[in-house]
Amino acid sequence: QLQLVESGGGLVQPGDSLRLSCAASGFTLDGYIIGWFRQVPGKEREGVSCISTSGSTTFYSGSAKGRFTISRDNAKKTVYLQMNSLKPEDTAVYYCAARTSSGISLQTMCRTPGSWRSWGQGTQVTVSS
């Protein structure tokens, strides 16, 4: 059974860094595209960053570009999201999700959270002074 578990969230101050981890079990990670999404109460879930099966292709939302870095270690069955220069508006529950390729671009997949079927339980990130 495909399972994803996020970790690494917490309470930090503006300008700090966090590294989120998404650990996979029950499946071979290298066959799946992985995405990081976030959601705040009352708003739709949004794509933050996605990475191809090999890690050779990545996508970042406008708010994440230049500050966040997604990476994956298929041998360790883990995907990471390094978040630097955090801002209060980054406060959200962060989720990782997995899906197989469907012939559409990574960007399109990342921008359509509703098309992903396998999700972790989420980890809270709070950026506040």
FIKELO-161783 format. One record per residue (C-alpha): residue number from 1; residue in one letter; x, y, z. Coordinates in pm, 1 decimal, decimal comma, padded with zeros to 6 digits, m for minus. Example, Ala and Ser with C-alpha at 12.3 -4.5 7.8 and 13.67 -1.06 7.14 Angstrom:
@num = 1	residuo = A	X = 01230,0	Y = m00450,0	Z = 00780,0
@num = 2	residuo = S	X = 01367,0	Y = m00106,0	Z = 00714,0
//
This chain:
@num = 1	residuo = Q	X = 00000,0	Y = 00000,0	Z = 00000,0
@num = 2	residuo = L	X = 00139,1	Y = 00335,3	Z = m00104,8
@num = 3	residuo = Q	X = 00210,3	Y = 00555,0	Z = 00197,9
@num = 4	residuo = L	X = 00367,4	Y = 00898,1	Z = 00229,6
@num = 5	residuo = V	X = 00476,1	Y = 01055,5	Z = 00557,3
@num = 6	residuo = E	X = 00583,2	Y = 01418,4	Z = 00584,6
@num = 7	residuo = S	X = 00810,0	Y = 01552,9	Z = 00856,7
@num = 8	residuo = G	X = 01023,8	Y = 01854,4	Z = 00934,3
@num = 9	residuo = G	X = 00760,7	Y = 02120,1	Z = 00989,4
@num = 10	residuo = G	X = 00765,4	Y = 02355,1	Z = 01283,3
@num = 11	residuo = L	X = 00755,8	Y = 02710,8	Z = 01412,0
@num = 12	residuo = V	X = 01027,5	Y = 02938,1	Z = 01276,8
@num = 13	residuo = Q	X = 01094,7	Y = 03308,8	Z = 01245,1
@num = 14	residuo = P	X = 01088,3	Y = 03505,2	Z = 00920,3
@num = 15	residuo = G	X = 01410,7	Y = 03452,0	Z = 00729,2
@num = 16	residuo = D	X = 01474,9	Y = 03109,3	Z = 00877,8
@num = 17	residuo = S	X = 01503,3	Y = 02781,4	Z = 00691,1
@num = 18	residuo = L	X = 01332,2	Y = 02444,8	Z = 00716,7
@num = 19	residuo = R	X = 01377,3	Y = 02116,8	Z = 00534,5
@num = 20	residuo = L	X = 01069,2	Y = 01905,3	Z = 00487,2
@num = 21	residuo = S	X = 01096,3	Y = 01534,5	Z = 00417,1
@num = 22	residuo = C	X = 00850,1	Y = 01303,7	Z = 00247,0
@num = 23	residuo = A	X = 00919,8	Y = 00938,0	Z = 00318,2
@num = 24	residuo = A	X = 00758,7	Y = 00676,1	Z = 00099,0
@num = 25	residuo = S	X = 00672,2	Y = 00319,9	Z = 00185,2
@num = 26	residuo = G	X = 00485,6	Y = 00040,9	Z = 00017,2
@num = 27	residuo = F	X = 00604,0	Y = 00130,0	Z = m00332,8
@num = 28	residuo = T	X = 00911,0	Y = 00198,2	Z = m00542,0
@num = 29	residuo = L	X = 00959,9	Y = 00573,0	Z = m00530,2
@num = 30	residuo = D	X = 01146,3	Y = 00605,0	Z = m00858,5
@num = 31	residuo = G	X = 00834,2	Y = 00524,2	Z = m01056,0
@num = 32	residuo = Y	X = 00643,1	Y = 00824,0	Z = m00923,3
@num = 33	residuo = I	X = 00637,8	Y = 01195,8	Z = m00970,4
@num = 34	residuo = I	X = 00632,5	Y = 01371,6	Z = m00632,7
@num = 35	residuo = G	X = 00480,2	Y = 01706,6	Z = m00550,0
@num = 36	residuo = W	X = 00475,6	Y = 01937,0	Z = m00250,3
@num = 37	residuo = F	X = 00154,7	Y = 02126,6	Z = m00189,9
@num = 38	residuo = R	X = 00033,5	Y = 02356,6	Z = 00083,2
@num = 39	residuo = Q	X = m00296,9	Y = 02468,6	Z = 00219,9
@num = 40	residuo = V	X = m00419,7	Y = 02730,9	Z = 00462,4
@num = 41	residuo = P	X = m00767,8	Y = 02725,4	Z = 00616,0
@num = 42	residuo = G	X = m01029,8	Y = 02862,4	Z = 00383,0
@num = 43	residuo = K	X = m00810,0	Y = 02843,8	Z = 00075,4
@num = 44	residuo = E	X = m00756,2	Y = 02587,9	Z = m00194,8
@num = 45	residuo = R	X = m00456,7	Y = 02359,5	Z = m00185,4
@num = 46	residuo = E	X = m00181,1	Y = 02493,9	Z = m00407,6
@num = 47	residuo = G	X = 00118,6	Y = 02336,4	Z = m00573,9
@num = 48	residuo = V	X = 00452,4	Y = 02451,8	Z = m00438,2
@num = 49	residuo = S	X = 00702,1	Y = 02233,7	Z = m00620,1
@num = 50	residuo = C	X = 00711,5	Y = 01908,1	Z = m00813,5
@num = 51	residuo = I	X = 00987,6	Y = 01677,6	Z = m00927,9
@num = 52	residuo = S	X = 01006,8	Y = 01418,8	Z = m01202,9
@num = 53	residuo = T	X = 01078,9	Y = 01051,6	Z = m01139,3
@num = 54	residuo = S	X = 01451,8	Y = 01088,7	Z = m01203,8
@num = 55	residuo = G	X = 01481,4	Y = 01431,1	Z = m01046,6
@num = 56	residuo = S	X = 01601,2	Y = 01583,9	Z = m01370,6
@num = 57	residuo = T	X = 01297,1	Y = 01810,1	Z = m01407,0
@num = 58	residuo = T	X = 01152,1	Y = 02035,0	Z = m01141,2
@num = 59	residuo = F	X = 00880,5	Y = 02295,8	Z = m01120,4
@num = 60	residuo = Y	X = 00832,7	Y = 02575,7	Z = m00867,8
@num = 61	residuo = S	X = 00543,0	Y = 02805,9	Z = m00806,7
@num = 62	residuo = G	X = 00610,7	Y = 03173,9	Z = m00831,9
@num = 63	residuo = S	X = 00622,1	Y = 03212,0	Z = m00455,2
@num = 64	residuo = A	X = 00866,7	Y = 02924,2	Z = m00415,4
@num = 65	residuo = K	X = 01104,9	Y = 03002,4	Z = m00699,3
@num = 66	residuo = G	X = 01442,6	Y = 03118,7	Z = m00579,0
@num = 67	residuo = R	X = 01376,3	Y = 03025,9	Z = m00216,3
@num = 68	residuo = F	X = 01274,7	Y = 02657,9	Z = m00217,3
@num = 69	residuo = T	X = 01459,1	Y = 02358,1	Z = m00358,5
@num = 70	residuo = I	X = 01304,4	Y = 02019,6	Z = m00421,0
@num = 71	residuo = S	X = 01519,3	Y = 01707,3	Z = m00441,8
@num = 72	residuo = R	X = 01480,8	Y = 01335,6	Z = m00417,1
@num = 73	residuo = D	X = 01682,9	Y = 01034,5	Z = m00309,5
@num = 74	residuo = N	X = 01517,7	Y = 00733,0	Z = m00466,6
@num = 75	residuo = A	X = 01747,2	Y = 00492,3	Z = m00283,8
@num = 76	residuo = K	X = 01629,0	Y = 00636,1	Z = 00048,9
@num = 77	residuo = K	X = 01272,0	Y = 00664,1	Z = m00084,1
@num = 78	residuo = T	X = 01259,9	Y = 01024,3	Z = 00032,0
@num = 79	residuo = V	X = 01183,9	Y = 01358,5	Z = m00128,1
@num = 80	residuo = Y	X = 01293,5	Y = 01683,1	Z = 00031,0
@num = 81	residuo = L	X = 01180,6	Y = 02042,7	Z = 00018,2
@num = 82	residuo = Q	X = 01446,1	Y = 02285,5	Z = 00137,2
@num = 83	residuo = M	X = 01279,4	Y = 02613,3	Z = 00225,5
@num = 84	residuo = N	X = 01495,1	Y = 02920,1	Z = 00278,4
@num = 85	residuo = S	X = 01412,6	Y = 03282,7	Z = 00356,2
@num = 86	residuo = L	X = 01076,7	Y = 03183,4	Z = 00494,3
@num = 87	residuo = K	X = 00802,6	Y = 03443,2	Z = 00510,8
@num = 88	residuo = P	X = 00485,0	Y = 03461,4	Z = 00721,4
@num = 89	residuo = E	X = 00283,6	Y = 03395,7	Z = 00405,7
@num = 90	residuo = D	X = 00452,4	Y = 03054,8	Z = 00379,9
@num = 91	residuo = T	X = 00256,9	Y = 02947,0	Z = 00686,2
@num = 92	residuo = A	X = 00044,7	Y = 02646,1	Z = 00588,5
@num = 93	residuo = V	X = 00006,8	Y = 02272,6	Z = 00616,9
@num = 94	residuo = Y	X = 00246,4	Y = 02118,5	Z = 00368,4
@num = 95	residuo = Y	X = 00158,6	Y = 01792,9	Z = 00197,3
@num = 96	residuo = C	X = 00348,6	Y = 01564,8	Z = m00032,6
@num = 97	residuo = A	X = 00175,6	Y = 01361,8	Z = m00298,4
@num = 98	residuo = A	X = 00265,7	Y = 01097,7	Z = m00553,0
@num = 99	residuo = R	X = 00139,0	Y = 01017,6	Z = m00896,3
@num = 100	residuo = T	X = 00245,7	Y = 00849,9	Z = m01215,9
@num = 101	residuo = S	X = 00306,5	Y = 01035,2	Z = m01537,0
@num = 102	residuo = S	X = 00006,8	Y = 01097,1	Z = m01761,0
@num = 103	residuo = G	X = 00164,8	Y = 01269,0	Z = m02057,5
@num = 104	residuo = I	X = 00098,3	Y = 01620,2	Z = m01935,2
@num = 105	residuo = S	X = 00367,8	Y = 01862,0	Z = m01828,0
@num = 106	residuo = L	X = 00510,0	Y = 01866,5	Z = m01478,4
@num = 107	residuo = Q	X = 00394,2	Y = 02226,6	Z = m01451,0
@num = 108	residuo = T	X = 00034,9	Y = 02133,6	Z = m01530,9
@num = 109	residuo = M	X = 00041,1	Y = 01843,4	Z = m01287,2
@num = 110	residuo = C	X = 00177,9	Y = 02066,8	Z = m01014,0
@num = 111	residuo = R	X = m00092,7	Y = 02324,6	Z = m01072,2
@num = 112	residuo = T	X = m00378,2	Y = 02074,0	Z = m01046,4
@num = 113	residuo = P	X = m00376,5	Y = 01922,7	Z = m00695,9
@num = 114	residuo = G	X = m00709,1	Y = 01757,0	Z = m00765,1
@num = 115	residuo = S	X = m00545,8	Y = 01524,6	Z = m01014,0
@num = 116	residuo = W	X = m00321,2	Y = 01361,9	Z = m00751,8
@num = 117	residuo = R	X = m00448,3	Y = 01052,5	Z = m00572,6
@num = 118	residuo = S	X = m00192,6	Y = 00960,2	Z = m00307,0
@num = 119	residuo = W	X = m00131,8	Y = 01204,1	Z = m00022,9
@num = 120	residuo = G	X = 00051,0	Y = 01222,7	Z = 00306,9
@num = 121	residuo = Q	X = m00107,5	Y = 01352,1	Z = 00624,6
@num = 122	residuo = G	X = 00066,0	Y = 01690,2	Z = 00614,9
@num = 123	residuo = T	X = 00309,1	Y = 01880,9	Z = 00834,2
@num = 124	residuo = Q	X = 00246,8	Y = 02226,8	Z = 00977,2
@num = 125	residuo = V	X = 00484,1	Y = 02509,1	Z = 00894,7
@num = 126	residuo = T	X = 00436,9	Y = 02831,7	Z = 01087,7
@num = 127	residuo = V	X = 00648,7	Y = 03137,5	Z = 01016,8
@num = 128	residuo = S	X = 00601,4	Y = 03404,2	Z = 01279,5
@num = 129	residuo = S	X = 00803,0	Y = 03649,5	Z = 01481,6
//
